[in-house]
Amino acid sequence: MLKARYAALRETMHEALAESEDDDHSTLAGRVHDTKDQSLSDLLFGVDLAIVNMHLGELADTEAALERLANGDFGRCADCGDDIDANRLLAYPTARRCLGCQEAREAREHTR
């Protein structure tokens, strides 16, 4: 699953980069006539960057999971060292923590 997802993400990123060369954002930005047009251009550019960043993050997570798999650490919680539940890994194959440790981490980050 991880290798298939990794390949799909790389293809998505390749397509996004190829599309950006043909993208009309720079053309649109060059034709901006008022603040509404500028806002739309900025929004479209921002959305594209957010999607690319999301894919890059998932690609990095997938690479890290493949590395853990190669090192024999896949499925072991990075915090407590216990096994990560198989159902969690099926739902979220790049999980670095067991559910308990992940919830504790999120609670700590939420209170900051």
C-alpha positions as a Python dict, from the first residue, in 0.01 Angstrom:
ca = {
    (1, 'M'): (0, 0, 0),
    (2, 'L'): (278, 242, 93),
    (3, 'K'): (469, 185, -229),
    (4, 'A'): (154, 230, -438),
    (5, 'R'): (63, 550, -253),
    (6, 'Y'): (419, 679, -288),
    (7, 'A'): (409, 620, -664),
    (8, 'A'): (69, 789, -692),
    (9, 'L'): (188, 1092, -494),
    (10, 'R'): (500, 1126, -707),
    (11, 'E'): (285, 1114, -1020),
    (12, 'T'): (47, 1374, -876),
    (13, 'M'): (339, 1603, -795),
    (14, 'H'): (488, 1550, -1141),
    (15, 'E'): (155, 1638, -1301),
    (16, 'A'): (116, 1944, -1078),
    (17, 'L'): (462, 2069, -1173),
    (18, 'A'): (398, 2009, -1542),
    (19, 'E'): (61, 2183, -1514),
    (20, 'S'): (215, 2480, -1335),
    (21, 'E'): (430, 2546, -1639),
    (22, 'D'): (113, 2576, -1847),
    (23, 'D'): (-91, 2740, -1571),
    (24, 'D'): (-271, 3062, -1637),
    (25, 'H'): (-208, 3215, -1294),
    (26, 'S'): (77, 3427, -1423),
    (27, 'T'): (-133, 3521, -1724),
    (28, 'L'): (-427, 3601, -1498),
    (29, 'A'): (-205, 3804, -1266),
    (30, 'G'): (-78, 3998, -1567),
    (31, 'R'): (-434, 4086, -1666),
    (32, 'V'): (-547, 4198, -1324),
    (33, 'H'): (-757, 4510, -1363),
    (34, 'D'): (-898, 4564, -1016),
    (35, 'T'): (-876, 4441, -658),
    (36, 'K'): (-1140, 4171, -715),
    (37, 'D'): (-933, 4023, -997),
    (38, 'Q'): (-620, 4047, -782),
    (39, 'S'): (-797, 3874, -493),
    (40, 'L'): (-912, 3593, -722),
    (41, 'S'): (-564, 3552, -864),
    (42, 'D'): (-414, 3543, -513),
    (43, 'L'): (-676, 3292, -397),
    (44, 'L'): (-614, 3058, -689),
    (45, 'F'): (-240, 3076, -635),
    (46, 'G'): (-283, 3015, -260),
    (47, 'V'): (-508, 2714, -315),
    (48, 'D'): (-260, 2559, -556),
    (49, 'L'): (25, 2611, -308),
    (50, 'A'): (-180, 2460, -26),
    (51, 'I'): (-254, 2150, -234),
    (52, 'V'): (111, 2112, -334),
    (53, 'N'): (218, 2152, 30),
    (54, 'M'): (-37, 1892, 138),
    (55, 'H'): (95, 1645, -119),
    (56, 'L'): (456, 1718, -23),
    (57, 'G'): (374, 1649, 341),
    (58, 'E'): (205, 1322, 256),
    (59, 'L'): (495, 1227, 31),
    (60, 'A'): (742, 1292, 315),
    (61, 'D'): (527, 1089, 558),
    (62, 'T'): (513, 803, 308),
    (63, 'E'): (889, 811, 253),
    (64, 'A'): (942, 803, 631),
    (65, 'A'): (705, 505, 664),
    (66, 'L'): (889, 319, 387),
    (67, 'E'): (1216, 389, 568),
    (68, 'R'): (1070, 255, 894),
    (69, 'L'): (955, -52, 702),
    (70, 'A'): (1306, -107, 565),
    (71, 'N'): (1461, -57, 911),
    (72, 'G'): (1218, -291, 1085),
    (73, 'D'): (1058, -10, 1286),
    (74, 'F'): (731, 5, 1093),
    (75, 'G'): (429, -41, 1317),
    (76, 'R'): (615, 55, 1635),
    (77, 'C'): (510, 371, 1820),
    (78, 'A'): (778, 642, 1807),
    (79, 'D'): (685, 757, 2159),
    (80, 'C'): (617, 450, 2374),
    (81, 'G'): (766, 175, 2157),
    (82, 'D'): (454, -41, 2168),
    (83, 'D'): (301, -189, 1854),
    (84, 'I'): (59, 31, 1660),
    (85, 'D'): (-276, -142, 1617),
    (86, 'A'): (-310, -309, 1277),
    (87, 'N'): (-646, -141, 1213),
    (88, 'R'): (-484, 200, 1269),
    (89, 'L'): (-210, 113, 1022),
    (90, 'L'): (-464, -5, 767),
    (91, 'A'): (-655, 322, 802),
    (92, 'Y'): (-343, 540, 828),
    (93, 'P'): (-39, 351, 699),
    (94, 'T'): (203, 635, 773),
    (95, 'A'): (111, 650, 1144),
    (96, 'R'): (415, 709, 1366),
    (97, 'R'): (237, 669, 1697),
    (98, 'C'): (-17, 441, 1859),
    (99, 'L'): (-359, 596, 1908),
    (100, 'G'): (-303, 669, 2278),
    (101, 'C'): (26, 850, 2220),
    (102, 'Q'): (-114, 1040, 1922),
    (103, 'E'): (-415, 1158, 2124),
    (104, 'A'): (-185, 1264, 2411),
    (105, 'R'): (38, 1456, 2168),
    (106, 'E'): (-258, 1635, 2011),
    (107, 'A'): (-395, 1724, 2355),
    (108, 'R'): (-59, 1874, 2453),
    (109, 'E'): (-39, 2073, 2130),
    (110, 'H'): (-397, 2193, 2172),
    (111, 'T'): (-325, 2335, 2518),
    (112, 'R'): (-24, 2538, 2402),
}
